[in-house]
């Protein structure tokens, strides 16, 4: 008796559980007598698809093959190569030999009182003496390059000076003394510079933050600062950074960027550009949403060009980096706590104080916490046209993040009241995104309409749709107008731009 209650060997043999018999095709026996046993034919391999279907599938198969080839190339890539040996690298090697002997002959305090041009004149004969001692012979081009590097070392930011002065570089990322990356035209690449050691890099980081009255050391290993040209700087030092001092510099264009420039560069369509111009001129409350490095600050600076020159504008930031294109503009900056942990001035404190300074518009560089509620209060109390930026992946997530930031504070009000205040305050959300090919696009322009139950209702006016990419990896897409009547048309009518806004959106 087996486990299923049947006697072994009775009832005929059955195939084992889970074992399938091979499939056979039964066909009539040709040429045989009627009733003869059918012929068993083993199945052939699957037939290939018809020629028309094969032609239709070939582009997809080719694209799949290209994608798999790219994955294999990335798997086999060797990223351990050094930055290379070029002219700049050889000059830096000579500098390492010349600099110690030069410092023996120069008074650093006296050198600090001179300009770069005056210091270069004083250095020239001394450098020639040192080169003669070291038995190094340089041509005229190498001598000028060496002078510049040495002057930058004493009065500037050392190896970072040449990167900061390069207009094609938009980001500088120092990962310790031996590795520096730069971003050119949206792509990251390693820079041919190195620092002497960790102490050298730490001194340059201190030089940057000390100029704006901040400090970085073991007790305060994080610092936000800015350069004289307005570039944003973040410094983090050991023990938080395990590879040495890390400096991240976000550079901004010396020439002001306008909405027309962004449209010419393909960041938005002409209709989107017109709608955003009207939004800036008609005092819409605008939130610019996007990821890190997507161009939020650039968009905010471009929108500021549309502000009436007669309006008083206050900007509030952790590290002042906005460069508004208006005559009546007052920048405000937060202050960190001192060594005793006292004296801190937050963004929320500055927003409250700004309300007493008779502003027409209040612009926040970025909201990260409970100061979001103060900004909404300002938008609702006669400061139309206020703007801010925040990190978010989509307009819908932007609204959710604003709710969460207010809830993180000490304000004891229900979520429904917060949602209603956001819906009443914000008019427009501009979503910007940095695509994988390095280009920056305005992907959504969304209106906030109001509340429906507990949900904030929005409608999309413009959208960027991805189509494909070319052989160089550049993304090809289309800016689409959704053809909806703007809810903010009444606000635009008060400034005489209602018909222009309607034409742009339809």
C-alpha positions as CSV (number, residue, x, y, z in Angstrom):
1,X,0.0,0.0,0.0
2,X,1.5,3.4,-0.9
3,X,1.0,6.7,0.7
4,X,-2.1,7.5,-1.4
5,X,-4.0,4.3,-0.4
6,X,-3.3,2.4,-3.6
7,X,-1.7,-1.0,-3.8
8,X,1.6,-1.0,-5.5
9,X,1.7,-2.6,-9.0
10,X,-2.1,-2.4,-9.5
11,X,-4.2,-0.1,-11.8
12,X,-1.7,0.2,-14.6
13,X,1.5,2.3,-14.7
14,X,1.2,6.1,-14.7
15,X,3.8,8.7,-15.3
16,X,5.6,10.1,-12.3
17,X,4.1,13.2,-10.8
18,X,5.5,16.3,-12.5
19,X,7.0,14.5,-15.5
20,X,5.5,15.4,-18.8
21,X,5.5,13.0,-21.8
22,X,7.0,14.4,-25.1
23,X,4.5,15.9,-27.4
24,X,3.9,14.1,-30.7
25,X,2.0,15.1,-33.8
26,X,-0.3,12.4,-35.2
27,X,-0.9,12.5,-39.0
28,X,-2.8,10.0,-41.2
29,X,-0.5,7.4,-42.8
30,X,-0.2,8.3,-46.4
31,X,-0.5,5.5,-48.9
32,X,-1.7,2.9,-46.3
33,X,-5.0,1.1,-45.9
34,X,-7.9,2.8,-44.3
35,X,-7.9,2.6,-40.5
36,X,-4.1,2.2,-40.4
37,X,-2.3,3.6,-37.4
38,X,-1.4,7.3,-37.7
39,X,2.2,8.2,-38.3
40,X,4.0,9.8,-35.4
41,X,6.0,12.9,-36.4
42,X,8.4,14.6,-34.0
43,X,7.8,18.4,-33.8
44,X,10.2,20.6,-35.7
45,X,11.9,23.7,-34.2
46,X,9.8,26.9,-34.1
47,X,9.5,28.5,-37.5
48,X,11.2,31.8,-37.9
49,X,8.9,34.8,-38.0
50,X,7.7,36.1,-41.4
51,X,10.0,38.5,-43.2
52,X,7.6,41.5,-42.6
53,X,7.6,40.8,-38.8
54,X,11.4,40.4,-38.7
55,X,11.8,43.8,-40.4
56,X,9.5,45.3,-37.8
57,X,11.4,43.8,-34.9
58,X,14.9,44.6,-36.2
59,X,15.1,48.2,-34.8
60,X,14.1,47.0,-31.3
61,X,16.7,44.2,-31.5
62,X,19.4,46.6,-32.6
63,X,18.5,49.0,-29.8
64,X,18.6,46.2,-27.3
65,X,22.0,45.1,-28.6
66,X,23.3,48.7,-28.3
67,X,22.0,48.9,-24.7
68,X,23.6,45.6,-23.7
69,X,26.9,46.7,-25.3
70,X,26.9,49.9,-23.3
71,X,26.4,47.9,-20.1
72,X,29.3,45.6,-21.0
73,X,31.5,48.6,-21.7
74,X,30.7,50.0,-18.3
75,X,31.4,46.7,-16.7
76,X,34.8,46.4,-18.3
77,X,35.8,50.1,-17.9
78,X,38.9,50.9,-15.9
79,X,38.5,54.0,-13.8
80,X,41.8,53.9,-12.0
81,X,43.7,55.9,-14.6
82,X,45.4,59.1,-13.5
83,X,44.6,62.5,-14.8
84,X,47.5,62.5,-17.2
85,X,50.8,64.3,-17.6
86,X,50.4,67.7,-19.4
87,X,51.8,71.1,-19.4
88,X,49.9,72.1,-16.3
89,X,51.0,69.1,-14.4
90,X,54.7,69.8,-15.2
91,X,54.3,73.4,-14.0
92,X,52.8,72.2,-10.7
93,X,55.7,69.9,-10.2
94,X,58.2,72.7,-10.7
95,X,56.1,74.9,-8.3
96,X,56.6,72.3,-5.6
97,X,60.3,72.7,-5.9
98,X,60.3,76.5,-6.1
99,X,57.7,77.4,-3.5
100,X,59.6,76.4,-0.3
101,X,62.8,78.4,-1.4
102,X,60.6,81.3,-2.5
103,X,58.9,81.5,0.9
104,X,62.3,81.8,2.6
105,X,63.0,85.0,0.7
106,X,59.5,86.6,1.0
107,X,57.7,88.1,3.9
108,X,54.1,86.7,3.7
109,X,52.6,89.6,5.6
110,X,54.1,92.1,3.3
111,X,53.1,90.1,0.2
112,X,49.5,90.0,1.5
113,X,49.3,93.8,1.1
114,X,50.2,93.8,-2.6
115,X,47.9,93.1,-5.6
116,X,48.5,90.1,-7.8
117,X,50.1,92.3,-10.5
118,X,52.4,93.9,-8.0
119,X,53.4,90.6,-6.4
120,X,54.1,89.1,-9.8
121,X,56.6,92.0,-10.5
122,X,58.3,91.5,-7.2
123,X,58.5,87.7,-7.6
124,X,60.0,87.7,-11.1
125,X,63.7,88.3,-10.2
126,X,63.4,86.1,-7.1
127,X,62.0,83.2,-9.1
128,X,64.9,83.5,-11.6
129,X,67.3,83.2,-8.7
130,X,65.6,80.1,-7.4
131,X,65.4,78.5,-10.8
132,X,69.2,79.1,-11.3
133,X,69.9,77.4,-7.9
134,X,67.8,74.4,-8.9
135,X,69.4,74.4,-12.4
136,X,66.0,74.6,-14.1
137,X,65.7,76.3,-17.5
138,X,62.2,77.4,-18.5
139,X,61.0,79.2,-21.6
140,X,59.0,82.4,-21.5
141,X,55.6,80.7,-21.5
142,X,56.6,78.4,-18.6
143,X,58.0,81.3,-16.6
144,X,54.7,83.2,-16.9
145,X,52.7,80.1,-16.0
146,X,54.9,79.5,-13.0
147,X,54.6,83.1,-11.8
148,X,50.8,82.8,-12.0
149,X,50.7,79.6,-10.1
150,X,52.9,81.0,-7.3
151,X,50.9,84.2,-7.0
152,X,47.6,82.1,-6.8
153,X,49.2,80.0,-4.1
154,X,50.0,83.0,-1.9
155,X,47.1,85.4,-2.5
156,X,44.4,83.2,-4.2
157,X,43.0,79.7,-3.8
158,X,46.0,77.8,-5.0
159,X,45.3,75.1,-7.6
160,X,41.6,76.1,-7.6
161,X,42.2,79.5,-9.1
162,X,42.6,78.2,-12.7
163,X,39.4,76.2,-12.4
164,X,37.4,79.1,-11.0
165,X,38.6,81.3,-13.8
166,X,37.6,78.9,-16.6
167,X,34.2,80.0,-17.8
168,X,33.4,76.5,-19.2
169,X,33.5,74.9,-15.8
170,X,30.2,75.0,-13.8
171,X,31.1,72.7,-10.8
172,X,34.3,71.9,-9.0
173,X,34.3,68.9,-6.6
174,X,37.5,68.4,-4.5
175,X,37.5,64.9,-2.9
176,X,40.6,65.2,-0.8
177,X,44.1,66.4,-1.8
178,X,44.6,63.9,-4.6
179,X,41.4,64.0,-6.6
180,X,39.4,66.8,-8.1
181,X,36.5,66.6,-10.5
182,X,34.9,69.3,-12.7
183,X,31.8,69.6,-14.7
184,X,32.1,70.9,-18.2
185,X,29.0,71.1,-20.5
186,X,27.0,68.8,-18.2
187,X,29.6,66.1,-18.0
188,X,32.0,65.2,-15.1
189,X,35.7,64.7,-15.8
190,X,38.8,64.6,-13.6
191,X,40.8,67.8,-13.3
192,X,44.7,67.9,-13.8
193,X,45.4,69.5,-10.4
194,X,46.5,68.2,-7.0
195,X,47.2,69.7,-3.6
196,X,50.5,69.3,-1.7
197,X,48.8,67.5,1.1
198,X,45.8,67.5,3.4
199,X,47.1,70.5,5.3
200,X,47.5,72.6,2.1
201,X,43.9,71.8,1.1
202,X,42.6,72.5,4.6
203,X,44.3,76.0,4.6
204,X,42.6,76.9,1.3
205,X,39.2,75.8,2.7
206,X,39.8,78.0,5.8
207,X,40.7,80.9,3.5
208,X,37.4,80.6,1.7
209,X,35.1,80.4,4.7
210,X,37.0,83.1,6.7
211,X,36.3,85.7,4.0
212,X,32.6,85.5,4.8
213,X,33.0,85.4,8.5
214,X,32.5,81.7,9.0
215,X,34.8,79.0,10.3
216,X,35.5,75.3,9.7
217,X,37.4,73.1,12.2
218,X,37.1,70.0,14.2
219,X,34.2,71.5,16.3
220,X,32.3,72.8,13.2
221,X,33.3,70.5,10.4
222,X,30.5,71.8,8.0
223,X,30.4,75.2,6.5
224,X,28.5,77.0,3.7
225,X,30.2,80.0,2.1
226,X,30.5,81.9,-1.1
227,X,33.3,83.3,-3.3
228,X,33.6,87.0,-4.3
229,X,31.9,86.3,-7.6
230,X,28.9,84.8,-5.9
231,X,29.8,81.1,-6.4
232,X,28.4,78.8,-3.8
233,X,30.8,76.8,-1.6
234,X,30.3,73.9,0.7
235,X,33.1,72.6,2.9
236,X,33.2,69.4,4.9
237,X,36.3,68.3,6.8
238,X,37.5,65.2,8.8
239,X,36.3,63.4,10.8
240,X,33.1,63.6,8.8
241,X,34.9,63.3,5.5
242,X,37.0,60.2,5.4
243,X,39.1,61.1,2.4
244,X,40.2,64.5,3.6
245,X,38.8,67.9,3.2
246,X,36.0,68.1,0.6
247,X,35.1,71.3,-1.2
248,X,32.2,71.6,-3.5
249,X,31.9,74.8,-5.6
250,X,28.9,75.7,-7.7
251,X,29.8,78.5,-10.1
252,X,27.4,80.9,-11.7
253,X,27.6,82.7,-15.0
254,X,29.2,86.1,-14.8
255,X,26.8,87.3,-17.5
256,X,23.1,87.4,-16.3
257,X,21.0,84.6,-17.8
258,X,17.5,85.6,-19.0
259,X,14.4,83.6,-19.9
260,X,15.1,84.3,-23.6
261,X,18.6,82.7,-23.2
262,X,17.1,79.6,-21.7
263,X,14.6,79.4,-24.6
264,X,17.4,79.8,-27.2
265,X,19.4,77.0,-25.5
266,X,16.4,74.6,-25.6
267,X,15.6,74.6,-21.9
268,X,12.0,75.6,-22.7
269,X,9.8,76.4,-25.6
270,X,8.9,80.0,-26.7
271,X,5.3,79.6,-25.4
272,X,6.7,78.4,-22.0
273,X,9.0,81.4,-22.0
274,X,6.2,83.8,-22.7
275,X,4.0,82.3,-19.9
276,X,6.9,82.5,-17.4
277,X,7.6,86.1,-18.3
278,X,4.0,87.0,-17.7
279,X,4.0,85.0,-14.4
280,X,7.0,87.1,-13.2
281,X,5.6,90.4,-14.2
282,X,2.1,89.7,-12.9
283,X,3.3,88.9,-9.3
284,X,2.4,85.2,-9.4
285,X,3.6,83.3,-6.3
286,X,6.1,80.9,-7.8
287,X,7.8,77.8,-6.4
288,X,10.7,76.4,-8.5
289,X,11.1,72.7,-7.9
290,X,13.9,70.4,-9.0
291,X,16.9,68.2,-8.0
292,X,20.4,69.2,-7.1
293,X,22.2,71.0,-10.0
294,X,19.0,71.1,-12.1
295,X,19.1,74.9,-12.5
296,X,16.7,76.2,-9.8
297,X,18.8,79.2,-8.8
298,X,19.4,80.1,-12.5
299,X,15.7,80.0,-13.2
300,X,15.0,82.2,-10.1
301,X,17.6,84.7,-11.3
302,X,16.1,84.7,-14.8
303,X,12.5,85.2,-13.4
304,X,13.7,88.1,-11.3
305,X,14.4,90.1,-14.5
306,X,10.6,90.4,-15.0
307,X,10.2,92.2,-11.6
308,X,9.2,95.8,-11.9
309,X,12.3,98.0,-11.2
310,X,10.2,100.1,-8.8
311,X,9.5,97.2,-6.4
312,X,11.5,96.5,-3.3
313,X,12.8,93.0,-3.2
314,X,14.3,91.1,-0.3
315,X,16.2,87.9,-0.7
316,X,16.8,85.5,2.2
317,X,19.4,82.7,2.0
318,X,21.7,80.6,4.1
319,X,24.7,81.6,1.8
320,X,23.9,84.6,-0.4
321,X,24.2,83.3,-4.0
322,X,21.2,84.9,-5.8
323,X,22.2,87.7,-8.3
324,X,18.9,89.5,-8.9
325,X,18.8,91.9,-11.9
326,X,16.9,94.7,-10.1
327,X,18.1,98.0,-8.7
328,X,16.1,97.9,-5.5
329,X,17.3,94.6,-4.1
330,X,18.5,93.9,-0.5
331,X,20.1,90.5,0.1
332,X,19.9,89.0,3.7
333,X,21.9,86.0,5.0
334,X,21.6,83.7,7.9
335,X,24.2,83.4,10.7
336,X,25.4,80.2,12.4
337,X,25.7,79.9,16.1
338,X,29.0,80.9,17.8
339,X,31.3,78.7,19.8
340,X,29.0,78.9,22.8
341,X,26.0,77.8,20.7
342,X,24.4,81.2,20.8
343,X,23.6,84.0,18.3
344,X,22.1,81.9,15.5
345,X,19.8,83.7,13.1
346,X,17.7,81.3,11.0
347,X,15.8,81.8,7.7
348,X,12.5,81.9,9.8
349,X,13.9,84.8,11.9
350,X,14.8,86.7,8.7
351,X,11.4,86.1,7.1
352,X,9.7,87.5,10.2
353,X,12.0,90.5,10.3
354,X,11.6,91.1,6.5
355,X,7.9,91.7,7.0
356,X,8.8,94.8,8.9
357,X,11.1,96.1,6.2
358,X,8.3,97.2,3.7
359,X,9.1,94.6,1.0
360,X,7.1,94.2,-2.2
361,X,8.4,90.7,-2.8
362,X,10.2,88.2,-0.5
363,X,12.4,85.6,-2.3
364,X,13.8,82.6,-0.5
365,X,16.9,81.0,-2.0
366,X,15.7,77.6,-0.7
367,X,13.2,76.3,1.9
368,X,14.1,73.2,3.9
369,X,12.0,73.3,7.0
370,X,9.4,75.2,9.1
371,X,10.3,78.6,7.4
372,X,8.0,77.4,4.6
373,X,5.0,78.4,6.8
374,X,6.5,81.9,7.2
375,X,6.8,82.2,3.4
376,X,3.2,81.1,2.9
377,X,2.1,83.7,5.5
378,X,4.0,86.4,3.6
379,X,2.4,85.3,0.3
380,X,-1.0,85.6,1.9
381,X,-0.4,89.0,3.5
382,X,0.1,91.4,0.6
383,X,3.5,90.2,-0.7
384,X,2.3,88.8,-4.0
385,X,5.1,87.7,-6.4
386,X,7.1,86.0,-3.8
387,X,9.3,83.1,-5.0
388,X,11.3,80.2,-3.5
389,X,13.1,77.0,-4.6
390,X,13.0,73.6,-3.0
391,X,14.2,70.1,-3.8
392,X,11.6,67.8,-5.3
393,X,11.1,65.4,-8.2
394,X,7.7,66.5,-9.5
395,X,5.1,69.2,-8.9
396,X,2.9,66.8,-6.9
397,X,5.8,65.8,-4.7
398,X,6.6,69.5,-4.3
399,X,3.3,70.2,-2.6
400,X,3.7,67.1,-0.4
401,X,7.2,68.3,0.7
402,X,5.8,71.7,1.6
403,X,3.2,70.1,3.8
404,X,5.8,67.9,5.5
405,X,8.2,70.8,6.1
406,X,5.5,72.7,7.9
407,X,4.5,69.7,9.9
408,X,8.1,69.2,11.0
409,X,8.0,72.5,12.8
410,X,6.3,73.3,16.1
411,X,3.1,74.7,14.5
412,X,0.1,72.9,15.9
413,X,-2.4,73.2,13.1
414,X,-4.2,70.3,11.2
415,X,-2.9,69.1,7.9
416,X,-6.1,70.2,6.1
417,X,-5.4,73.8,7.2
418,X,-1.9,73.6,5.9
419,X,-3.0,72.2,2.6
420,X,-5.6,75.0,2.2
421,X,-3.0,77.6,2.9
422,X,-0.6,76.2,0.3
423,X,-3.5,76.0,-2.2
424,X,-4.4,79.7,-1.5
425,X,-0.8,81.0,-1.6
426,X,1.0,79.2,-4.4
427,X,0.0,80.1,-8.0
428,X,2.6,78.3,-10.1
429,X,5.1,75.4,-9.8
430,X,8.0,75.4,-12.3
431,X,9.7,71.9,-12.4
432,X,13.2,71.9,-13.7
433,X,15.3,68.8,-14.3
434,X,18.8,67.9,-15.3
435,X,18.6,65.0,-17.8
436,X,21.1,62.3,-18.2
437,X,22.8,63.9,-21.2
438,X,23.7,66.9,-19.0
439,X,21.0,69.2,-20.5
440,X,18.7,71.1,-18.1
441,X,15.0,71.4,-19.1
442,X,11.8,72.9,-17.7
443,X,9.8,69.7,-17.6
444,X,6.5,70.9,-16.1
445,X,4.7,74.2,-15.6
446,X,1.8,73.5,-13.2
447,X,-0.9,75.7,-11.7
448,X,-2.3,75.2,-8.2
449,X,-6.1,75.6,-8.5
450,X,-7.4,75.0,-5.1
451,X,-8.8,72.3,-2.8
452,X,-11.2,69.5,-3.6
453,X,-11.9,67.8,-0.3
454,X,-8.5,67.2,1.4
455,X,-6.6,67.2,-1.8
456,X,-4.8,70.1,-3.5
457,X,-6.0,70.3,-7.1
458,X,-3.5,71.2,-9.9
459,X,-3.6,71.5,-13.7
460,X,-0.6,71.2,-16.0
461,X,-0.1,74.0,-18.5
462,X,3.1,72.7,-20.2
463,X,5.0,69.5,-20.2
464,X,8.2,68.1,-21.7
465,X,7.8,64.7,-23.3
466,X,10.8,62.4,-23.9
467,X,10.8,61.0,-27.5
468,X,14.2,59.4,-28.1
469,X,17.9,60.2,-28.3
470,X,20.4,60.7,-31.1
471,X,23.6,58.8,-31.9
472,X,25.6,61.2,-29.6
473,X,23.3,60.4,-26.6
474,X,21.5,63.8,-26.7
475,X,17.9,63.5,-25.6
476,X,15.2,64.5,-28.1
477,X,11.9,65.6,-26.7
478,X,8.9,67.8,-27.3
479,X,7.5,70.7,-25.3
480,X,3.7,70.4,-25.3
481,X,1.1,72.9,-24.4
482,X,-1.8,71.1,-22.7
483,X,-4.3,73.5,-24.2
484,X,-6.0,74.4,-20.9
485,X,-7.4,77.8,-19.9
486,X,-5.1,79.2,-17.1
487,X,-6.7,79.5,-13.7
488,X,-4.5,82.6,-13.0
489,X,-6.1,84.5,-15.9
490,X,-7.9,86.8,-13.6
491,X,-4.7,87.8,-11.9
492,X,-3.0,88.4,-15.2
493,X,-6.0,90.6,-16.3
494,X,-5.2,93.0,-13.5
495,X,-1.8,93.7,-15.3
496,X,-3.2,93.7,-18.8
497,X,-1.6,90.3,-19.8
498,X,-4.7,88.1,-19.8
499,X,-4.9,87.7,-23.6
500,X,-1.1,87.2,-24.0
501,X,-1.2,84.4,-21.3
502,X,-4.2,82.8,-22.9
503,X,-2.5,82.7,-26.3
504,X,0.6,81.2,-24.8
505,X,-1.2,78.4,-23.0
506,X,-3.6,77.4,-25.8
